């Protein structure tokens, strides 16, 4: 009655990252937002780039308009994507996009990080304050 049940050995885990990637069943192609996010992260330490993203009111914007600052930041992203520097940053996909398209993707990236202009404009002492427009209360 003492039967020994022999179980099949499981498939071994991949030994390298390349082997792991080769086993992936679903390959996720990075979206434009993902690609802009990667470049945004690389540009973050550039003071001029951050100045374009800092203002939350037109009066404080580098170019006098938040829209203009968004476009200048998007141009920096596109120029960075075009640059074939030693780090291999050349991203032809982002480099081929229109500046307005990159600016829209940048807004998505900023919302992902929780630092979108709209969020920061409504923030007081680290808390988002409701401006009353969405309260639904009638007078």
TIRO-2110 file (N, C-alpha, C; in Angstrom, 1 decimal):
// TIRO-2110
0.8, -1.2, 0.0, N, 1, A
0.0, 0.0, 0.0, CA, 1, A
0.8, 1.3, 0.0, C, 1, A
2.1, 1.1, 0.3, N, 2, A
2.9, 2.3, 0.3, CA, 2, A
3.4, 2.5, -1.2, C, 2, A
2.6, 3.3, -1.9, N, 3, A
3.0, 3.6, -3.3, CA, 3, A
3.8, 4.9, -3.3, C, 3, A
4.8, 5.0, -4.0, N, 4, A
5.6, 6.2, -4.2, CA, 4, A
5.1, 6.8, -5.5, C, 4, A
4.6, 8.0, -5.3, N, 5, A
4.1, 8.7, -6.5, CA, 5, A
5.3, 9.5, -7.1, C, 5, A
5.6, 9.3, -8.3, N, 6, A
6.7, 10.1, -8.9, CA, 6, A
6.1, 11.2, -9.6, C, 6, A
6.5, 12.4, -9.3, N, 7, A
6.0, 13.6, -9.9, CA, 7, A
7.0, 14.1, -11.0, C, 7, A
6.5, 14.6, -12.1, N, 8, A
7.4, 15.1, -13.1, CA, 8, A
8.1, 16.4, -12.6, C, 8, A
9.3, 16.6, -13.0, N, 9, A
10.1, 17.7, -12.6, CA, 9, A
9.6, 19.0, -13.3, C, 9, A
9.4, 20.1, -12.6, N, 10, A
8.9, 21.3, -13.3, CA, 10, A
10.0, 21.8, -14.3, C, 10, A
9.5, 22.6, -15.2, N, 11, A
10.4, 23.3, -16.1, CA, 11, A
11.3, 24.2, -15.3, C, 11, A
12.6, 24.2, -15.6, N, 12, A
13.5, 25.1, -14.8, CA, 12, A
13.3, 26.6, -15.1, C, 12, A
13.5, 27.4, -14.1, N, 13, A
13.4, 28.8, -14.3, CA, 13, A
14.5, 29.3, -15.3, C, 13, A
14.3, 30.4, -16.0, N, 14, A
15.3, 30.9, -16.9, CA, 14, A
16.5, 31.4, -16.1, C, 14, A
17.7, 31.2, -16.7, N, 15, A
18.9, 31.5, -16.0, CA, 15, A
19.3, 33.0, -16.2, C, 15, A
18.9, 33.6, -17.3, N, 16, A
19.3, 34.9, -17.6, CA, 16, A
18.1, 35.8, -18.0, C, 16, A
18.3, 37.1, -18.0, N, 17, A
17.2, 38.0, -18.3, CA, 17, A
16.8, 37.8, -19.8, C, 17, A
17.8, 37.5, -20.6, N, 18, A
17.5, 37.3, -22.1, CA, 18, A
16.6, 36.1, -22.2, C, 18, A
16.9, 35.0, -21.4, N, 19, A
16.1, 33.8, -21.5, CA, 19, A
14.7, 34.1, -20.9, C, 19, A
14.6, 34.9, -19.9, N, 20, A
13.3, 35.3, -19.4, CA, 20, A
12.5, 36.1, -20.4, C, 20, A
13.1, 37.0, -21.0, N, 21, A
12.4, 37.8, -22.1, CA, 21, A
11.9, 36.9, -23.2, C, 21, A
12.7, 35.9, -23.6, N, 22, A
12.4, 35.0, -24.7, CA, 22, A
11.2, 34.2, -24.3, C, 22, A
10.9, 34.0, -23.1, N, 23, A
9.8, 33.1, -22.6, CA, 23, A
8.5, 33.9, -22.5, C, 23, A
8.6, 35.2, -22.6, N, 24, A
7.4, 36.1, -22.4, CA, 24, A
6.3, 35.7, -23.4, C, 24, A
5.1, 35.5, -22.9, N, 25, A
4.0, 35.1, -23.8, CA, 25, A
3.3, 36.3, -24.4, C, 25, A
3.3, 37.4, -23.7, N, 26, A
2.6, 38.6, -24.2, CA, 26, A
3.7, 39.7, -24.3, C, 26, A
4.0, 40.1, -25.5, N, 27, A
5.0, 41.2, -25.6, CA, 27, A
4.3, 42.5, -25.7, C, 27, A
4.7, 43.4, -24.7, N, 28, A
4.1, 44.7, -24.6, CA, 28, A
5.0, 45.7, -25.4, C, 28, A
4.4, 46.2, -26.4, N, 29, A
5.1, 47.3, -27.2, CA, 29, A
4.9, 48.6, -26.4, C, 29, A
6.0, 49.3, -26.1, N, 30, A
5.8, 50.5, -25.3, CA, 30, A
5.0, 51.5, -26.1, C, 30, A
4.1, 52.2, -25.4, N, 31, A
3.2, 53.2, -26.1, CA, 31, A
4.0, 54.5, -26.2, C, 31, A
3.5, 55.5, -26.9, N, 32, A
4.1, 56.8, -27.0, CA, 32, A
4.2, 57.4, -25.6, C, 32, A
3.2, 57.2, -24.7, N, 33, A
3.3, 57.7, -23.4, CA, 33, A
4.5, 57.1, -22.6, C, 33, A
4.7, 55.8, -22.8, N, 34, A
5.8, 55.1, -22.1, CA, 34, A
7.1, 55.6, -22.6, C, 34, A
7.2, 55.8, -23.9, N, 35, A
8.5, 56.3, -24.5, CA, 35, A
8.8, 57.8, -24.0, C, 35, A
7.7, 58.6, -24.0, N, 36, A
7.9, 60.0, -23.5, CA, 36, A
8.3, 60.0, -22.0, C, 36, A
7.7, 59.1, -21.3, N, 37, A
8.0, 58.9, -19.8, CA, 37, A
9.5, 58.6, -19.6, C, 37, A
10.0, 57.8, -20.4, N, 38, A
11.4, 57.4, -20.3, CA, 38, A
12.3, 58.6, -20.6, C, 38, A
12.0, 59.4, -21.6, N, 39, A
12.8, 60.5, -22.0, CA, 39, A
12.6, 61.6, -20.9, C, 39, A
11.4, 61.8, -20.5, N, 40, A
11.1, 62.8, -19.4, CA, 40, A
12.0, 62.5, -18.2, C, 40, A
12.1, 61.3, -17.8, N, 41, A
12.9, 60.9, -16.7, CA, 41, A
14.4, 61.3, -16.9, C, 41, A
14.8, 61.0, -18.2, N, 42, A
16.2, 61.4, -18.5, CA, 42, A
16.5, 62.9, -18.5, C, 42, A
15.5, 63.6, -18.9, N, 43, A
15.6, 65.1, -18.9, CA, 43, A
15.4, 65.8, -17.6, C, 43, A
14.9, 65.1, -16.6, N, 44, A
14.4, 65.7, -15.4, CA, 44, A
15.5, 66.6, -14.7, C, 44, A
16.8, 66.2, -14.8, N, 45, A
17.8, 67.0, -14.1, CA, 45, A
18.2, 68.2, -15.0, C, 45, A
17.6, 68.4, -16.1, N, 46, A
17.9, 69.6, -16.9, CA, 46, A
17.1, 70.8, -16.4, C, 46, A
17.8, 71.8, -15.9, N, 47, A
17.1, 72.9, -15.3, CA, 47, A
16.1, 73.6, -16.2, C, 47, A
16.5, 73.8, -17.5, N, 48, A
15.6, 74.5, -18.4, CA, 48, A
14.3, 73.7, -18.6, C, 48, A
14.4, 72.4, -18.7, N, 49, A
13.3, 71.5, -18.9, CA, 49, A
12.3, 71.6, -17.7, C, 49, A
12.9, 71.6, -16.5, N, 50, A
12.0, 71.7, -15.3, CA, 50, A
11.4, 73.1, -15.2, C, 50, A
12.1, 74.1, -15.7, N, 51, A
11.5, 75.5, -15.6, CA, 51, A
10.3, 75.5, -16.5, C, 51, A
10.3, 74.8, -17.7, N, 52, A
9.1, 74.8, -18.6, CA, 52, A
8.0, 74.1, -17.9, C, 52, A
8.2, 73.2, -17.0, N, 53, A
7.1, 72.4, -16.4, CA, 53, A
6.7, 73.0, -15.0, C, 53, A
7.4, 74.0, -14.5, N, 54, A
7.2, 74.4, -13.1, CA, 54, A
5.9, 75.3, -12.9, C, 54, A
5.6, 76.2, -13.8, N, 55, A
4.5, 77.1, -13.6, CA, 55, A
3.2, 76.4, -13.6, C, 55, A
2.3, 77.0, -12.8, N, 56, A
0.9, 76.5, -12.8, CA, 56, A
-0.1, 77.7, -13.3, C, 56, A
0.5, 78.9, -13.5, N, 57, A
-0.3, 80.0, -14.0, CA, 57, A
0.5, 80.6, -15.1, C, 57, A
-0.3, 81.2, -16.1, N, 58, A
0.3, 81.8, -17.3, CA, 58, A
1.3, 82.9, -16.9, C, 58, A
1.0, 83.6, -15.8, N, 59, A
1.9, 84.7, -15.4, CA, 59, A
3.3, 84.2, -15.0, C, 59, A
3.4, 83.0, -14.5, N, 60, A
4.7, 82.5, -14.1, CA, 60, A
5.4, 81.7, -15.1, C, 60, A
4.8, 81.4, -16.3, N, 61, A
5.3, 80.6, -17.3, CA, 61, A
6.6, 81.3, -17.9, C, 61, A
7.5, 80.5, -18.3, N, 62, A
8.8, 81.0, -18.9, CA, 62, A
8.4, 81.8, -20.2, C, 62, A
7.6, 81.3, -21.0, N, 63, A
7.2, 81.9, -22.3, CA, 63, A
5.9, 82.8, -22.2, C, 63, A
5.4, 82.9, -20.9, N, 64, A
4.2, 83.7, -20.7, CA, 64, A
2.9, 83.0, -20.9, C, 64, A
3.0, 81.7, -21.2, N, 65, A
1.8, 80.8, -21.5, CA, 65, A
2.1, 79.4, -21.1, C, 65, A
1.2, 78.8, -20.4, N, 66, A
1.4, 77.3, -20.0, CA, 66, A
1.5, 76.5, -21.3, C, 66, A
0.6, 76.8, -22.3, N, 67, A
0.6, 76.1, -23.5, CA, 67, A
1.9, 76.2, -24.2, C, 67, A
2.5, 77.4, -24.3, N, 68, A
3.8, 77.6, -24.9, CA, 68, A
4.9, 76.8, -24.2, C, 68, A
4.9, 76.8, -22.9, N, 69, A
5.9, 76.1, -22.1, CA, 69, A
5.7, 74.6, -22.3, C, 69, A
4.5, 74.1, -22.5, N, 70, A
4.3, 72.7, -22.8, CA, 70, A
4.9, 72.3, -24.1, C, 70, A
4.8, 73.2, -25.1, N, 71, A
5.3, 73.0, -26.4, CA, 71, A
6.8, 73.0, -26.4, C, 71, A
7.4, 73.9, -25.6, N, 72, A
8.9, 74.0, -25.5, CA, 72, A
9.4, 72.7, -24.8, C, 72, A
8.8, 72.3, -23.8, N, 73, A
9.2, 71.0, -23.1, CA, 73, A
9.1, 69.9, -24.1, C, 73, A
8.0, 69.8, -24.9, N, 74, A
7.8, 68.8, -25.9, CA, 74, A
8.9, 68.8, -26.9, C, 74, A
9.3, 70.0, -27.4, N, 75, A
10.4, 70.2, -28.3, CA, 75, A
11.7, 69.6, -27.8, C, 75, A
11.9, 69.9, -26.5, N, 76, A
13.1, 69.3, -25.8, CA, 76, A
13.1, 67.8, -25.8, C, 76, A
11.9, 67.2, -25.6, N, 77, A
11.8, 65.8, -25.6, CA, 77, A
12.1, 65.3, -27.0, C, 77, A
11.5, 65.9, -28.0, N, 78, A
11.7, 65.5, -29.4, CA, 78, A
13.2, 65.6, -29.8, C, 78, A
13.8, 66.7, -29.4, N, 79, A
15.2, 66.9, -29.8, CA, 79, A
16.1, 65.9, -29.1, C, 79, A
15.7, 65.5, -27.8, N, 80, A
16.5, 64.5, -27.1, CA, 80, A
16.3, 63.1, -27.8, C, 80, A
15.1, 62.9, -28.3, N, 81, A
14.8, 61.6, -28.9, CA, 81, A
15.6, 61.5, -30.3, C, 81, A
15.8, 62.7, -30.9, N, 82, A
16.6, 62.7, -32.2, CA, 82, A
18.1, 62.5, -31.9, C, 82, A
18.6, 62.9, -30.8, N, 83, A
20.0, 62.9, -30.5, CA, 83, A
20.5, 61.5, -30.4, C, 83, A
21.5, 61.2, -31.1, N, 84, A
22.1, 59.9, -31.0, CA, 84, A
23.4, 60.0, -30.2, C, 84, A
23.2, 60.2, -28.9, N, 85, A
24.4, 60.3, -28.1, CA, 85, A
25.0, 58.9, -27.7, C, 85, A
26.0, 58.9, -26.9, N, 86, A
26.7, 57.7, -26.5, CA, 86, A
25.8, 56.7, -25.7, C, 86, A
24.7, 57.2, -25.1, N, 87, A
23.9, 56.4, -24.3, CA, 87, A
22.8, 55.6, -25.1, C, 87, A
22.8, 55.8, -26.4, N, 88, A
21.9, 55.1, -27.3, CA, 88, A
20.5, 55.6, -27.1, C, 88, A
20.2, 56.9, -26.9, N, 89, A
18.9, 57.4, -26.6, CA, 89, A
18.1, 57.6, -27.9, C, 89, A
18.6, 57.5, -29.0, N, 90, A
17.9, 57.8, -30.3, CA, 90, A
16.6, 57.0, -30.3, C, 90, A
15.5, 57.7, -30.3, N, 91, A
14.2, 57.1, -30.3, CA, 91, A
13.4, 57.6, -31.6, C, 91, A
13.6, 56.9, -32.7, N, 92, A
13.0, 57.4, -33.9, CA, 92, A
11.5, 57.6, -33.9, C, 92, A
10.8, 56.8, -33.1, N, 93, A
9.4, 56.8, -33.0, CA, 93, A
9.0, 58.2, -32.4, C, 93, A
9.5, 58.5, -31.2, N, 94, A
9.2, 59.8, -30.6, CA, 94, A
9.7, 61.0, -31.5, C, 94, A
10.9, 60.8, -32.1, N, 95, A
11.5, 61.9, -32.9, CA, 95, A
10.6, 62.2, -34.1, C, 95, A
9.8, 61.2, -34.5, N, 96, A
9.0, 61.5, -35.7, CA, 96, A
7.6, 62.1, -35.4, C, 96, A
7.3, 62.2, -34.1, N, 97, A
6.0, 62.7, -33.8, CA, 97, A
5.9, 64.3, -33.8, C, 97, A
4.7, 64.8, -33.9, N, 98, A
4.5, 66.2, -33.9, CA, 98, A
4.7, 66.7, -32.4, C, 98, A
5.1, 68.0, -32.3, N, 99, A
5.3, 68.5, -31.0, CA, 99, A
4.0, 68.5, -30.2, C, 99, A
2.9, 68.8, -30.8, N, 100, A
1.6, 68.9, -30.0, CA, 100, A
1.2, 67.5, -29.5, C, 100, A
1.6, 66.4, -30.3, N, 101, A
1.3, 65.1, -29.9, CA, 101, A
2.2, 64.7, -28.7, C, 101, A
3.4, 65.1, -28.7, N, 102, A
4.3, 64.8, -27.6, CA, 102, A
3.9, 65.6, -26.4, C, 102, A
3.4, 66.8, -26.6, N, 103, A
2.9, 67.6, -25.4, CA, 103, A
1.7, 66.9, -24.7, C, 103, A
0.8, 66.3, -25.5, N, 104, A
-0.3, 65.6, -24.9, CA, 104, A
0.2, 64.4, -24.2, C, 104, A
1.2, 63.7, -24.7, N, 105, A
1.7, 62.5, -24.0, CA, 105, A
2.4, 62.9, -22.8, C, 105, A
3.1, 64.1, -22.8, N, 106, A
3.8, 64.6, -21.6, CA, 106, A
2.8, 64.9, -20.5, C, 106, A
1.6, 65.4, -20.9, N, 107, A
0.6, 65.7, -19.9, CA, 107, A
0.1, 64.4, -19.2, C, 107, A
0.0, 63.3, -20.0, N, 108, A
-0.3, 62.0, -19.4, CA, 108, A
0.8, 61.6, -18.4, C, 108, A
2.0, 61.7, -18.8, N, 109, A
3.2, 61.4, -18.0, CA, 109, A
3.1, 62.2, -16.7, C, 109, A
2.9, 63.5, -16.8, N, 110, A
2.8, 64.3, -15.6, CA, 110, A
1.7, 63.9, -14.6, C, 110, A
0.6, 63.5, -15.2, N, 111, A
-0.5, 63.0, -14.4, CA, 111, A
-0.1, 61.7, -13.7, C, 111, A
0.6, 60.8, -14.4, N, 112, A
1.0, 59.5, -13.8, CA, 112, A
1.9, 59.8, -12.6, C, 112, A
2.7, 60.8, -12.7, N, 113, A
3.6, 61.2, -11.6, CA, 113, A
2.9, 62.0, -10.5, C, 113, A
1.7, 62.5, -10.7, N, 114, A
1.0, 63.3, -9.8, CA, 114, A
1.5, 64.7, -9.7, C, 114, A
2.1, 65.2, -10.8, N, 115, A
2.7, 66.5, -10.8, CA, 115, A
2.1, 67.4, -12.0, C, 115, A
0.9, 67.0, -12.4, N, 116, A
0.3, 67.8, -13.5, CA, 116, A
0.0, 69.2, -13.0, C, 116, A
0.1, 70.2, -13.9, N, 117, A
-0.2, 71.6, -13.5, CA, 117, A
-1.5, 71.8, -12.8, C, 117, A
-2.5, 71.1, -13.3, N, 118, A
-3.9, 71.3, -12.7, CA, 118, A
-3.9, 70.8, -11.2, C, 118, A
-3.2, 69.7, -11.0, N, 119, A
-3.1, 69.1, -9.6, CA, 119, A
-2.4, 70.0, -8.7, C, 119, A
-1.2, 70.5, -9.2, N, 120, A
-0.4, 71.4, -8.4, CA, 120, A
-1.0, 72.7, -8.1, C, 120, A
-1.8, 73.2, -9.1, N, 121, A
-2.5, 74.5, -8.9, CA, 121, A
-3.6, 74.4, -7.8, C, 121, A
-4.2, 73.2, -7.6, N, 122, A
-5.2, 73.0, -6.6, CA, 122, A
-4.6, 72.5, -5.2, C, 122, A
-3.3, 72.4, -5.1, N, 123, A
-2.7, 71.8, -3.9, CA, 123, A
-2.4, 72.9, -2.9, C, 123, A
-2.7, 72.7, -1.7, N, 124, A
-2.4, 73.6, -0.6, CA, 124, A
-1.8, 72.7, 0.5, C, 124, A
-0.6, 73.0, 0.9, N, 125, A
0.0, 72.2, 2.0, CA, 125, A
0.0, 70.7, 1.8, C, 125, A
0.2, 70.3, 0.5, N, 126, A
0.3, 68.9, 0.2, CA, 126, A
-1.0, 68.2, 0.0, C, 126, A
-2.1, 69.0, 0.1, N, 127, A
-3.5, 68.4, -0.1, CA, 127, A
-4.2, 69.0, -1.3, C, 127, A
-4.9, 68.2, -2.1, N, 128, A
-5.6, 68.7, -3.2, CA, 128, A
-6.9, 69.3, -2.6, C, 128, A
-7.2, 70.6, -2.9, N, 129, A
-8.3, 71.3, -2.4, CA, 129, A
-9.4, 71.4, -3.5, C, 129, A
-10.6, 71.1, -3.2, N, 130, A
-11.7, 71.2, -4.1, CA, 130, A
-12.0, 72.6, -4.3, C, 130, A
-12.1, 73.1, -5.6, N, 131, A
-12.4, 74.5, -5.8, CA, 131, A
-13.9, 74.8, -5.8, C, 131, A
-14.7, 73.9, -5.5, N, 132, A
-16.1, 74.1, -5.4, CA, 132, A
-16.9, 73.9, -6.6, C, 132, A
-16.2, 73.8, -7.8, N, 133, A
-16.9, 73.6, -9.0, CA, 133, A
-17.5, 72.2, -9.2, C, 133, A
-17.0, 71.3, -8.5, N, 134, A
-17.6, 69.9, -8.6, CA, 134, A
-18.5, 69.5, -7.4, C, 134, A
-18.8, 70.5, -6.5, N, 135, A
-19.5, 70.1, -5.3, CA, 135, A
-20.9, 69.8, -5.5, C, 135, A
-21.6, 70.4, -6.5, N, 136, A
-22.9, 70.0, -6.8, CA, 136, A
-24.0, 70.7, -5.9, C, 136, A
-23.5, 71.5, -5.0, N, 137, A
-24.4, 72.2, -4.1, CA, 137, A
-25.0, 73.4, -4.8, C, 137, A
-26.3, 73.6, -4.6, N, 138, A
-26.9, 74.8, -5.2, CA, 138, A
-27.3, 75.8, -4.1, C, 138, A
-27.3, 77.0, -4.5, N, 139, A
-27.5, 78.1, -3.6, CA, 139, A
-29.0, 78.4, -3.4, C, 139, A
END
